[in-house]
Amino acid sequence: QVLVSYLYIALNSILSCLIIANEWRGFGTRRKTLRVSAPVGIQRSSYFISMPLRYSLPIMAIFAAEHWLLSQATFVIGIVIQDWNLYNTYHAHITTSGFSIMPCIFGFLVGSLIPLLLIVIGIVKKFPAKSAMPLVVSCSAAISANCHRPDKDIDAWRLPVRWGIIDTEEYGARICSFTTLRDVKLPEKSDIIRGRADPKREKRRILSVLRRWWRTVGRLRRKGIDNTQILHSKEAGRKTA
């Protein structure tokens, strides 16, 4: 049963990744509101157990049946040996284990349905579907790169949004993000896409580069002063000699 519980966790993780990928790529084809744990206005609420009920209920039913069948397949047997006079004086007490063949067979059949179910879902639903959106699954850095909305799109988090091109850089790269703008479109197959830079993050990055540059200049200046002092001391020693 411990192995069955581990299999449930693994299957739940794989199926959750597939559903997240499907939910993510849907923003590239149609407008949808965000799915959050505390919805505001027309926002959608997050799933109760990380996936829709049409997936979670059958999976929970299958694993519950598997646990029950395994509990019926093996059991503990206690054998008590009494004397012939039936005075309830125990001569021996043997404890062993037994198994039932029918629960073992049905448990094997139900267990084989679990990976088969995942394969069928992956083939029928075709996770992830063909889309122009880059796959991110649960990588927070990749998700953040696609969530820097245009400055004028203030209430995008409360309204239906769509992922697409919001701007084009000088060298041709397409800047993509979630937005409520009407004229948003998907990038072409040969386009180079990237997320919109965060102004605050860019400012911090520039300040960090400047600080490193200033520290490097300071070290070089101190090193130059030390070398100059060494040269002066060598020249003074030669003159003295």
N, C-alpha and C positions, 0 to 999 in steps of 0.2 A: 504493500500500500504506500510505502514511502516513495518507491519508484513511480507509482501512478501519480502521486502528488507532484513529483518533480516533472513528470510528463505534462501535467496540466499547466504548470507554471511556464514551461517552455512553449507549449502550444499557444497559451494566452499571449506570451510575448511576441511570437512570430505573427499571429493574427492581428495583434494590435498594431504592429509595424505596417502590415499590409493595409489596414483600414486608415491609418494616419496618412500613408502615401496616397491613398485614393481620395481622402478628404482634401489633402493639399493640392493635388493636381486638378481638382474640381474648380479651384479659383481661377485657373487659366482658361476655362471654357464658359463659365457663367458667373454671374454676380451672386455672392452669398454673404450672409452676415457671419461674424466671427463666432466661434463656439468657445465659451468661457465658463468657468466654474460659478461665477456670480453674474448672470446676465443682466444687462440694463437695456430697457426699451425693447427693440426687436432683435437683440442678440440671442443666440441659441445657447442653451445650457449644455454642459459637457455630459458625456455618457456616465451612467451610474457606476459601471464596472469596466470602464475603458473601451467598451465596444457596444454596438447596437444590440438590442434584445434579440433580434432575429438570428444573431450569431451566438450570443452568450447563453441563452436559454437551452438550445439543443446541446451545446458543449457541456454545460453543467449537468444536464440530464444524463448524458452519456457517461460522464465521469462518476456521477452518483451511482448509476447502475454498475459500473465497473468496480467501485469500492464495495458495494453490497455483494456482488458475485465473489469477489476475493475473500470477503469475510465469511461467506458460506462455503468456500472451497476448502479451507483448512480450519481445523478446530482442535481443541484440547480434549483428550480422553483421560478420564480418571478411572482406574480399575481398583476395586477394593476386594480383597480375598478374606472371607470369614471362615470360622470353623464350622463343623458339621452340626453342632448343637444349636446354632443360631442364637448364641448368647450376646451377639454384637461385640464380640471381642475380635479385633482386627489382627490378622496375622501378617498381612502385607498390603501395601498401598502403592500402586504403580501409576505413574503419570506419563503419558505419551501424546503424540500428535496423530491426527488422522486427516484424510482428505476425501472429498466427494468428487466423482468424476464429471458429473453433469455441470456443476458450477464452473469447473476448470475449463470445460469445452466452451460454454457460453461466455466465460470471461475472456478467453482467447479470441473468440469471434468479435466481441464488443471492442476489445483492445485493438484489433486490427482495423476497426472502422475509424479510429482516431487519426492516424496519418493519412488514410484514404480520404477522409473528410477534408483535411487541409489541402490535399492535392486537387480535389474536385473544386473547392472554393477558389483556389488560385487559377485553375484553368477556366472555369465558367465566368468568374468576375474579371479575369485578366488584370490583376493588380501588378504594377500600376498601369493604367491605361496610357495610350499614346498621347503625349502632351509636350508642350514646349517648356513647361516649368522644370527647373532643375530639382532633382530628388534630394530631400534633406532629412527625411525620417524624423528623428528627434534631436538633431544637432542644433543647439541654440545659436551658435555663431552663424550658420547658414540661414537659419530662420530670421535672425536679426538683420542680415544683409539684404533681405527682401522686404523689410518692413519699414524702411525710411520713406515715408509718404512725402509728397510735395508740400511746400510750406503753406500753400493756400488751401490745402485739403485738411481742414482743421478737425472736423467731426467724422473722419473716416472710420474710426474704431466703433462708432455707434451705428453705422449704415452699411448696406450691402456693398461689398468691395469686389474688385477683380484685379488679378495680377496681369501686368503688361508693361509696355514701354511708356515711360513718362518723360523721357528726355534723351537727347543724343549728344555725345561728346564730340569734340573737334576731330579726333582721330577715328570716329565712326563707331565707337562702342555704344551699345544701347543700355541705358540705365533703366532698370525694371524695379517695380515695387507694387505693393497693394495700394489701390486708389479708388475713389468714387468718380473720377473723371469719366466723361462720356466717350471721349475720343481715344481711349486706351486701346491698343492693339497688341497682338502677340508678335514676338520677334520671328524673323525668318530663319531658315535652317542654317544659313552661313553667317548669321550675325554673331558678334561678340557681345555678350551680356555681362553686366555686373550690377551690384546693388548701389544705391545712392549713398554717398558718403555722409556721415553724421557731422554737422558743423562743429559741435562741441568736441567730438572725438578727434576731428582733424586739427582743431586748435591745440588740444592737449598733445597730439603727436608732434606738431610743429614745435611747441615749446620744449618737448622732450628732446627733439633733435638739436635745437639751439643750445640747450643745457649741455648735452654731450659734446657739441662742437666747442663750446666755451671752455669746458674742462680740458678737452684735448689741447686747445690753444694754450691754456695755462700751463699744462705739463710740458709742452714744447718750449715755452718761454723759459720756464725754470731750468729745463735741461740745457737750453742755449746759454743761459747765464752761468750755469755750472761749468760748461765747456769753455766759456770765455775766461772764467777765473783760473781754470787749469792751464790754459795757454799763457795767461799773464804770469802765473807762478813759474812755468817752465822758462819763459823768456827772462824773468828776473834771476832764476838760478844760473842761466847761461852767462848773463852779464856779470854776476858775482864771480863765476869761475874765471 
